[in-house]
Amino acid sequence: MYLRSPIVKAKLKIVKMLTYRTTHAKAGTVQRQWYVLNAENQILGRIASKAARLLMGKHKPCFTPHVDCGDHVIIVNAAKVRLTGKKMQNKEIITFSGYPGGLKKTTPEKVLARKPEYLLEEAIRGMLPKTRLGAAMYRKLHVFAGPDHPHAAQKPISV
C-alpha cells in the first residue's frame, strides 16, 4: 500500500483549497431590476456615474465583464440637473456630423433648454464600454425631462 508523505498531503490540501469556485453570469440567467433615479438638483457627473454603474451591473456580486448583467435605469427630472461652477455657460459641447464644416459647438445651458435628456444621456454613454455590449447596456437607460415616466408597471426601486 502506498503511503503519502506529510509534504505530499499538505500540497494536495493546498491544491484543493485553491480550486476555483467563481461562478460567471450567463446572459440567460441574469435577473434584471428596474431602478429610478431623481436628477433634481444632482450634479451631472455624479448621477451619470451612479447610472452607469447600475447599467453595467457592477453593483451585483455576479458581475461578469463580458456579459450584460446590468439593470434598467429610469432617470426623472433630467431638466433640473446641475453643473458646478460656471460650466453651464462656459463648457462647450461639441458635435460633428462627419461632413466638412459639420462641427457644431454649444453650451449645456442651450442643450438643456432645447433637449434636456441629451446632456445626461451623453454623459452616461461616455461612461459605458464602446462596444456592442455597451450599446446593449445603453438601451436599458430611460431618461425623462419631467417627474413622470411610463414604467410604473415594472415597479422600479428608488435609489
C-alpha positions as CSV (number, residue, x, y, z in Angstrom):
1,M,0.0,0.0,0.0
2,Y,1.3,3.4,-1.0
3,L,1.6,5.9,1.9
4,R,1.7,9.5,1.1
5,S,4.3,11.6,2.9
6,P,3.1,14.6,5.0
7,I,4.6,17.0,2.4
8,V,2.5,15.5,-0.4
9,K,-0.6,15.6,1.8
10,A,0.0,19.2,2.5
11,K,0.4,20.1,-1.2
12,L,-2.8,18.2,-2.1
13,K,-4.6,20.1,0.6
14,I,-3.4,23.5,-0.8
15,V,-4.4,22.5,-4.3
16,K,-7.8,21.5,-3.1
17,M,-8.2,24.9,-1.3
18,L,-7.1,26.8,-4.5
19,T,-9.7,25.2,-6.8
20,Y,-11.8,27.9,-8.4
21,R,-15.3,28.3,-7.2
22,T,-16.1,31.6,-9.1
23,T,-19.3,31.5,-10.9
24,H,-19.7,33.5,-14.1
25,A,-23.0,35.0,-15.1
26,K,-24.7,33.9,-18.3
27,A,-26.9,36.1,-20.4
28,G,-30.0,33.9,-19.9
29,T,-29.6,33.7,-16.1
30,V,-29.2,37.4,-15.2
31,Q,-32.0,38.8,-13.0
32,R,-32.8,42.4,-14.0
33,Q,-34.2,45.0,-11.7
34,W,-35.6,48.5,-12.5
35,Y,-34.2,51.5,-10.7
36,V,-35.4,55.1,-10.7
37,L,-33.0,58.0,-10.1
38,N,-34.2,61.5,-9.4
39,A,-31.8,64.0,-11.1
40,E,-33.3,67.1,-9.4
41,N,-30.5,69.3,-8.0
42,Q,-28.0,66.5,-8.6
43,I,-24.6,67.1,-10.1
44,L,-24.4,65.8,-13.7
45,G,-21.3,63.6,-13.3
46,R,-22.3,62.1,-10.0
47,I,-25.7,61.0,-11.2
48,A,-24.2,59.8,-14.5
49,S,-21.6,57.6,-12.8
50,K,-24.3,56.1,-10.5
51,A,-26.5,55.3,-13.5
52,A,-23.5,53.8,-15.5
53,R,-22.7,51.6,-12.5
54,L,-26.2,50.2,-12.4
55,L,-26.4,49.8,-16.2
56,M,-23.1,47.8,-16.2
57,G,-24.2,45.6,-13.2
58,K,-21.1,46.5,-11.2
59,H,-23.2,46.7,-8.0
60,K,-24.0,42.9,-8.3
61,P,-22.0,40.1,-6.8
62,C,-22.4,38.2,-10.1
63,F,-20.8,40.9,-12.2
64,T,-19.1,39.5,-15.2
65,P,-17.3,41.9,-17.6
66,H,-18.2,40.1,-20.8
67,V,-21.9,39.7,-20.0
68,D,-24.6,42.4,-19.9
69,C,-25.7,41.8,-16.3
70,G,-26.9,45.3,-15.6
71,D,-30.3,46.6,-14.7
72,H,-32.8,49.0,-16.3
73,V,-32.3,52.6,-15.1
74,I,-35.0,55.3,-15.3
75,I,-33.9,58.9,-14.7
76,V,-36.5,61.6,-14.0
77,N,-36.2,65.4,-13.7
78,A,-33.3,65.4,-16.2
79,A,-34.1,69.1,-16.9
80,K,-33.2,70.0,-13.3
81,V,-29.7,68.6,-13.3
82,R,-26.9,71.0,-12.4
83,L,-23.3,71.6,-13.1
84,T,-20.8,73.0,-10.7
85,G,-19.0,76.3,-11.2
86,K,-19.6,78.2,-14.4
87,K,-19.7,75.1,-16.6
88,M,-23.3,75.7,-17.5
89,Q,-22.2,78.8,-19.5
90,N,-18.6,78.1,-20.3
91,K,-18.4,74.4,-21.1
92,E,-18.5,73.5,-24.8
93,I,-20.4,70.6,-26.1
94,I,-19.0,69.6,-29.5
95,T,-20.8,67.5,-32.1
96,F,-19.6,66.6,-35.5
97,S,-21.8,65.4,-38.4
98,G,-19.0,63.8,-40.3
99,Y,-19.2,66.2,-43.2
100,P,-16.7,69.1,-43.9
101,G,-17.8,72.1,-41.9
102,G,-20.1,70.0,-39.8
103,L,-18.6,70.9,-36.4
104,K,-21.1,72.4,-34.0
105,K,-20.4,73.9,-30.6
106,T,-23.0,74.8,-27.9
107,T,-23.2,75.2,-24.2
108,P,-25.0,72.9,-21.6
109,E,-27.4,75.8,-20.9
110,K,-28.7,75.8,-24.5
111,V,-28.8,72.0,-24.7
112,L,-30.9,71.8,-21.5
113,A,-33.3,74.4,-23.0
114,R,-33.7,72.5,-26.3
115,K,-33.4,68.8,-25.3
116,P,-32.9,68.2,-21.6
117,E,-32.4,64.5,-21.8
118,Y,-29.4,64.7,-24.2
119,L,-27.0,66.0,-21.6
120,L,-27.5,63.1,-19.2
121,E,-27.7,60.5,-22.0
122,E,-24.3,61.6,-23.5
123,A,-22.6,61.7,-20.0
124,I,-23.8,58.2,-19.3
125,R,-22.9,56.9,-22.8
126,G,-19.4,58.2,-22.3
127,M,-19.0,56.0,-19.2
128,L,-20.1,52.8,-20.8
129,P,-18.0,50.5,-22.9
130,K,-17.6,51.5,-26.6
131,T,-18.7,48.0,-27.9
132,R,-21.8,46.1,-28.8
133,L,-22.0,45.2,-25.1
134,G,-22.0,48.9,-24.2
135,A,-24.7,49.6,-26.8
136,A,-26.9,46.9,-25.2
137,M,-26.3,48.4,-21.7
138,Y,-27.2,51.9,-23.1
139,R,-30.6,50.6,-24.4
140,K,-31.6,49.9,-20.8
141,L,-31.4,53.6,-20.0
142,H,-34.6,55.6,-19.9
143,V,-34.3,59.4,-19.4
144,F,-37.2,61.8,-18.9
145,A,-37.1,65.6,-18.6
146,G,-40.0,65.8,-16.1
147,P,-41.1,63.8,-13.0
148,D,-43.3,61.3,-14.8
149,H,-42.4,58.1,-16.5
150,P,-44.4,55.3,-18.2
151,H,-42.6,52.5,-16.5
152,A,-44.6,52.3,-13.3
153,A,-45.8,48.7,-14.1
154,Q,-42.2,47.5,-13.7
155,K,-42.2,48.6,-10.0
156,P,-38.9,50.4,-10.1
157,I,-36.8,50.7,-6.9
158,S,-36.0,54.3,-6.0
159,V,-32.2,54.9,-5.4
